[in-house]
Amino acid sequence: MMLIGCCACAMLVAGCAAGVKDDQAAAKTVQAYWQAMTARDLNQAVELSCAAWEAQARTEFNSFSAVKLTLDQVACTVSGMTGETAQVTCSGAIIANYGAEDLTIDIANRAYQVVNEGGEWRMCGYGQ
């Protein structure tokens, strides 16, 4: 009986640890998406996107084509999770340099939708 209790407890702890790992992976996906955008790596940005978001990832990438981008203190966390979908919020900004002028884009103004597609967390748009 004690062995069954120990096994159940071990499974519960493993399940909680997996949930934390999933939370971190979903948040890291959004951060990696913005890193790919600012590094001008279209292939990586698309790879980090869900199938439904790939065209929008390309559009976003192209919209930044005339500027130099850098990330400023970006950190992301999961604010909610339901099944295979996570809501991620971030702090920090993207600095877009237009030659003599910098534009600060606060990425904390949006919630990010992240879905688990094929066992991998993928950026899939903006939430409420």
Residue pairs with C-beta under 8 A, 6 or more apart in sequence:
22 81
22 86
22 116
22 121
23 77
23 78
23 81
23 86
24 78
25 121
26 78
26 81
26 86
26 88
26 114
26 116
26 121
27 76
27 77
27 78
27 86
27 88
28 76
28 121
29 48
29 88
29 114
29 121
29 122
29 123
30 76
30 88
30 90
30 112
30 114
30 123
31 74
31 75
31 76
31 90
32 44
32 48
33 45
33 48
33 49
33 57
33 123
34 71
34 74
34 90
34 94
34 107
35 71
35 74
36 42
36 44
36 45
36 47
36 48
37 45
37 60
37 61
37 64
37 69
37 94
38 69
38 70
38 71
38 94
40 61
40 69
42 57
42 58
42 61
45 57
45 60
45 61
46 54
46 57
46 58
48 57
48 122
48 123
49 56
49 57
49 122
49 123
49 124
50 115
50 117
50 122
50 123
50 124
51 117
52 124
52 125
53 122
53 123
53 124
53 125
56 125
57 123
64 96
66 98
67 96
67 97
67 98
67 103
68 96
68 97
69 94
69 95
69 96
69 97
70 94
70 95
70 97
71 92
71 93
71 94
71 95
72 92
72 93
72 94
72 95
72 104
73 91
73 92
73 93
74 90
74 91
74 92
74 93
74 94
74 107
75 90
75 91
75 92
76 88
76 89
76 90
76 91
76 112
77 88
77 89
77 90
78 86
78 87
78 88
79 87
79 88
79 89
79 111
80 86
80 87
81 87
84 115
84 116
84 117
85 113
85 114
85 115
85 116
86 113
86 114
86 115
86 116
86 121
87 111
87 112
87 113
87 114
87 127
88 111
88 112
88 113
88 114
89 108
89 111
89 112
90 107
90 108
90 112
91 107
91 108
92 107
92 108
93 104
93 105
93 106
93 107
93 108
94 104
94 105
94 107
95 102
95 103
95 104
95 105
96 102
96 103
96 104
96 105
97 103
110 126
110 127
111 126
111 127
111 128
112 123
112 125
112 126
112 127
113 123
113 124
113 125
113 126
113 127
114 121
114 122
114 123
114 124
115 121
115 122
115 124
116 122
117 124
